[in-house]
């Protein structure tokens, strides 16, 4: 069996070789906005629960009004 992390890294390297400008553009956009996984990893489980509850609350508030 192959390791999923290794497979993702291999696919990323292959894509980078095929399309260097696209990879640079993606990296620039990620650098500006940040990655969702980085945000999720920076929170504890309680912090993430608060973020999810806030998003659900805003969604419900918008739909009720």
VOPAGU-2260 file (C-alpha; in pm, 1 decimal, decimal comma):
REM VOPAGU-2260
SITE   aa  ch    i         X         Y         Z
SITE  UNK   A    0       0,0       0,0       0,0
SITE  UNK   A    1     116,5     350,8     -69,3
SITE  UNK   A    2     117,6     635,9     175,8
SITE  UNK   A    3    -146,2     905,9      98,3
SITE  UNK   A    4      92,5    1185,4     199,9
SITE  UNK   A    5     357,1    1055,3     -34,8
SITE  UNK   A    6     102,6    1023,5    -316,8
SITE  UNK   A    7     -17,0    1383,3    -267,5
SITE  UNK   A    8     339,6    1511,3    -263,4
SITE  UNK   A    9     421,0    1316,6    -580,7
SITE  UNK   A   10     111,7    1457,4    -756,8
SITE  UNK   A   11     202,8    1808,4    -641,9
SITE  UNK   A   12     556,3    1771,9    -777,9
SITE  UNK   A   13     427,1    1640,2   -1112,2
SITE  UNK   A   14     182,4    1930,4   -1141,8
SITE  UNK   A   15     458,2    2174,8   -1057,5
SITE  UNK   A   16     677,2    2033,2   -1334,3
SITE  UNK   A   17     391,5    2058,9   -1587,4
SITE  UNK   A   18     269,4    2407,7   -1500,5
SITE  UNK   A   19     522,6    2626,5   -1321,7
SITE  UNK   A   20     331,4    2953,6   -1358,7
SITE  UNK   A   21       8,3    2801,2   -1227,9
SITE  UNK   A   22     187,3    2665,8    -923,5
SITE  UNK   A   23     345,0    3007,1    -857,8
SITE  UNK   A   24       4,5    3176,9    -886,4
SITE  UNK   A   25    -151,9    2925,3    -646,5
SITE  UNK   A   26     128,1    2979,5    -397,0
SITE  UNK   A   27      86,5    3355,6    -419,1
SITE  UNK   A   28    -289,1    3333,7    -358,4
SITE  UNK   A   29    -239,8    3093,3     -67,1
SITE  UNK   A   30      16,6    3329,1      79,7
SITE  UNK   A   31    -226,3    3618,9      67,0
SITE  UNK   A   32    -529,0    3437,6     204,2
SITE  UNK   A   33    -373,3    3156,0     405,9
SITE  UNK   A   34    -474,8    2795,2     386,7
SITE  UNK   A   35    -784,8    2661,8     558,0
SITE  UNK   A   36    -588,7    2375,0     709,5
SITE  UNK   A   37    -347,4    2619,8     871,1
SITE  UNK   A   38    -638,0    2803,9    1028,8
SITE  UNK   A   39    -794,4    2480,6    1149,7
SITE  UNK   A   40    -466,1    2358,0    1294,9
SITE  UNK   A   41    -410,4    2684,1    1481,0
SITE  UNK   A   42    -732,8    2646,9    1682,2
SITE  UNK   A   43    -797,2    2410,1    1966,4
SITE  UNK   A   44   -1108,7    2194,7    1947,4
SITE  UNK   A   45   -1298,3    2453,6    2151,5
SITE  UNK   A   46   -1188,9    2737,4    1923,2
SITE  UNK   A   47   -1296,2    2542,6    1616,9
SITE  UNK   A   48   -1631,0    2464,1    1781,2
SITE  UNK   A   49   -1684,0    2835,4    1844,4
SITE  UNK   A   50   -1600,7    2920,7    1481,7
SITE  UNK   A   51   -1842,4    2657,3    1350,1
SITE  UNK   A   52   -2117,5    2766,4    1589,5
SITE  UNK   A   53   -2064,9    3129,6    1484,9
SITE  UNK   A   54   -2089,8    3042,2    1116,3
SITE  UNK   A   55   -2407,6    2842,0    1173,9
SITE  UNK   A   56   -2552,1    3128,9    1380,8
SITE  UNK   A   57   -2477,9    3385,5    1110,1
SITE  UNK   A   58   -2624,8    3155,6     845,8
SITE  UNK   A   59   -2945,0    3109,3    1046,8
SITE  UNK   A   60   -2969,5    3479,5    1124,1
SITE  UNK   A   61   -2937,0    3573,0     758,3
SITE  UNK   A   62   -3197,6    3316,9     652,7
SITE  UNK   A   63   -3447,7    3422,3     920,3
SITE  UNK   A   64   -3428,2    3790,5     831,5
